[in-house]
């Protein structure tokens, strides 16, 4: 066997991976600095710190376990509920409604309220539930 004379160790430094990393970092820094530019500096107007006087428009309808219906905290019948919702719809055409039903209530009572909301064309309806505790 003969050993070749050209089998000396490779002692040059390979800088290609280092340059690749430098170019990637350069591109990241360029993108980040241009992304933080928010536009021209202007003197923004001041807003009042006082709370808004706008009334809360979300209506809460509650059906108790006895079948009683409450609008917010006021006990109403189904016809009174319809009249009050018509009045509210005249003031604000798009208002959200949250329907809360007791877990022991009859399903028909909740369906009667949902049917009423459908007839009045109230589309923003939410059904309130309690989060499941694990």
Secondary structure, DSSP 4 states (H G I P E B T S, - for coil): ----TT---------HHHHHHHHHHHHHHHHHHHHT-------PPP---SPP-PPP--EEEEE-TTS-EEETTEEE-HHHHHHHHHHHHHH-SS--EEEEE-TTS-HHHHHHHHHHHHHTT---EEE--PPPP-
